[in-house]
Amino acid sequence: MNRLVVAAAAAALLVLPCVTNAQAPAAPPAYGLGISMEAAKKALAAAEAEAKKNNWPVAIAIVDSSSKLAAFSKMDNTQHGSVDIAIGKATTANNLRRPTKALQDVVAQGGGGLRLLAVPGVMPLEGGVPIVVDGKIIGAIGVSGVTSEQDAQVAMAGAAAAK
């Protein structure tokens, strides 16, 4: 499993676009201790509130810094496929230490970026966000059920509440 995570991270780094300004891109945050149950509950509650406010039926997954499921919610009338997609988005955001939107953008560029689709276990769809506290990744949140942009809006509300 560790080889798979390393291979996925290496593949993602190979296909991410280069920064064209004079500054080198910032290194992704390091991993910290896994998200606490209290913080996971806060993130889940905030994400659910954002989804309910907009009447969006979604699945919400929160993983700890080792990509193990810490909290999960599936709202009424959420499509069944969103369960696995939400977990995949959270896991991908955690394992590759970046929002899944970055991966979606790489794939959208085509060319060499399409190699990312061959990496097992990577979900390059917007809606997965690392949860960073004190500069360390403590986990990630993934959301699925509506458009990718709406999923990301729910995920960001949850990630902000965990801090």
C-alpha positions as CSV (number, residue, x, y, z in Angstrom):
1,M,0.0,0.0,0.0
2,N,2.8,2.4,0.8
3,R,4.4,1.8,-2.6
4,L,1.0,2.7,-4.2
5,V,0.9,6.0,-2.2
6,V,4.4,6.8,-3.2
7,A,3.8,5.9,-6.8
8,A,0.6,8.0,-6.9
9,A,2.4,11.0,-5.3
10,A,5.3,10.7,-7.7
11,A,3.0,10.5,-10.7
12,A,1.0,13.5,-9.6
13,L,4.2,15.5,-9.1
14,L,5.4,14.6,-12.6
15,V,2.2,15.9,-14.3
16,L,1.4,19.0,-12.2
17,P,2.1,22.1,-14.2
18,C,5.3,24.1,-13.6
19,V,5.0,27.5,-12.0
20,T,6.1,30.2,-14.4
21,N,6.9,33.0,-12.0
22,A,10.3,33.6,-10.5
23,Q,9.5,32.0,-7.2
24,A,9.6,28.2,-6.7
25,P,6.3,26.6,-5.8
26,A,5.8,26.2,-2.1
27,A,6.2,22.6,-0.8
28,P,3.0,20.9,0.2
29,P,2.4,20.9,4.0
30,A,3.8,18.0,6.0
31,Y,1.5,15.5,7.7
32,G,0.6,16.0,11.3
33,L,-1.3,13.9,13.8
34,G,-4.6,12.6,12.6
35,I,-7.7,14.7,12.9
36,S,-9.4,14.4,16.3
37,M,-13.0,13.1,16.6
38,E,-14.0,16.5,17.9
39,A,-12.5,18.3,14.8
40,A,-14.0,15.7,12.4
41,K,-17.4,16.2,13.9
42,K,-17.1,20.0,13.5
43,A,-16.0,19.6,9.9
44,L,-18.9,17.2,9.2
45,A,-21.4,19.5,10.8
46,A,-20.2,22.6,8.9
47,A,-20.2,20.7,5.6
48,E,-23.7,19.3,6.3
49,A,-24.9,22.8,7.1
50,E,-23.5,24.2,3.9
51,A,-25.1,21.4,1.9
52,K,-28.5,21.8,3.6
53,K,-28.5,25.5,3.2
54,N,-28.3,25.0,-0.6
55,N,-30.5,21.9,-0.7
56,W,-27.7,19.7,-2.0
57,P,-27.9,16.0,-1.3
58,V,-24.3,14.9,-0.8
59,A,-22.0,12.3,0.8
60,I,-19.3,13.7,3.0
61,A,-16.2,11.8,3.9
62,I,-13.4,12.9,6.3
63,V,-10.2,10.9,6.5
64,D,-7.3,11.3,9.0
65,S,-3.7,12.0,8.0
66,S,-3.2,8.3,7.3
67,S,-6.2,8.3,4.9
68,K,-8.4,6.2,7.2
69,L,-12.1,7.1,7.4
70,A,-12.7,9.3,10.5
71,A,-16.3,10.5,9.8
72,F,-18.9,10.1,7.2
73,S,-22.4,11.3,6.3
74,K,-24.8,10.6,3.5
75,M,-27.7,12.9,3.3
76,D,-31.1,11.8,2.2
77,N,-31.6,11.4,-1.5
78,T,-27.9,11.3,-2.3
79,Q,-27.0,9.1,-5.3
80,H,-25.4,5.9,-4.2
81,G,-22.3,6.4,-6.3
82,S,-21.4,9.5,-4.3
83,V,-20.4,7.4,-1.3
84,D,-17.3,5.9,-2.9
85,I,-16.5,9.1,-4.8
86,A,-16.5,11.3,-1.6
87,I,-14.2,8.8,0.1
88,G,-12.0,8.8,-3.0
89,K,-11.8,12.6,-3.1
90,A,-10.9,12.8,0.6
91,T,-8.2,10.1,0.3
92,T,-6.7,11.6,-2.9
93,A,-6.6,15.1,-1.3
94,N,-4.8,13.6,1.7
95,N,-2.4,11.3,-0.1
96,L,-1.3,13.9,-2.6
97,R,-1.4,16.8,-0.2
98,R,-3.4,19.1,-2.4
99,P,-7.0,19.9,-3.4
100,T,-8.4,17.5,-6.0
101,K,-9.2,20.5,-8.2
102,A,-5.4,20.8,-8.9
103,L,-5.5,17.2,-10.3
104,Q,-8.8,17.9,-12.3
105,D,-7.1,20.9,-13.9
106,V,-4.0,18.8,-14.9
107,V,-6.3,16.2,-16.6
108,A,-8.3,19.0,-18.3
109,Q,-5.1,20.2,-20.0
110,G,-4.7,16.9,-21.7
111,G,-1.4,15.8,-23.1
112,G,0.9,14.4,-20.4
113,G,-1.6,15.3,-17.8
114,L,-3.8,12.4,-18.9
115,R,-1.2,10.0,-17.3
116,L,-2.8,10.9,-14.0
117,L,-5.8,8.8,-15.0
118,A,-3.7,5.7,-14.9
119,V,-2.6,6.1,-11.2
120,P,-4.6,3.6,-9.1
121,G,-6.8,5.1,-6.4
122,V,-6.5,8.8,-7.6
123,M,-9.8,10.7,-7.9
124,P,-9.0,13.8,-10.0
125,L,-12.4,15.5,-9.5
126,E,-12.9,18.8,-7.6
127,G,-14.4,18.3,-4.2
128,G,-11.5,17.0,-2.1
129,V,-9.6,19.4,0.2
130,P,-6.8,18.7,2.7
131,I,-7.5,19.9,6.3
132,V,-4.5,21.9,7.4
133,V,-4.0,23.0,11.0
134,D,-0.9,24.8,12.2
135,G,0.8,24.1,8.8
136,K,0.2,20.3,9.0
137,I,-2.2,18.1,7.2
138,I,-4.4,16.4,9.8
139,G,-6.7,14.8,7.2
140,A,-8.9,15.7,4.3
141,I,-12.6,16.1,3.4
142,G,-14.3,14.8,0.2
143,V,-17.8,15.6,-1.0
144,S,-19.8,14.2,-3.8
145,G,-23.4,14.5,-5.0
146,V,-23.8,17.7,-6.9
147,T,-21.5,19.6,-9.4
148,S,-17.8,19.5,-8.7
149,E,-17.8,23.2,-7.8
150,Q,-20.7,22.7,-5.4
151,D,-18.9,19.7,-3.9
152,A,-15.8,21.8,-3.3
153,Q,-17.9,24.6,-1.7
154,V,-19.3,22.1,0.8
155,A,-15.8,20.6,1.4
156,M,-14.2,24.0,2.0
157,A,-16.8,24.9,4.6
158,G,-16.1,21.6,6.4
159,A,-12.3,22.1,6.2
160,A,-12.5,25.6,7.6
161,A,-14.6,24.5,10.6
162,A,-12.0,21.8,11.6
163,K,-9.3,24.4,12.3
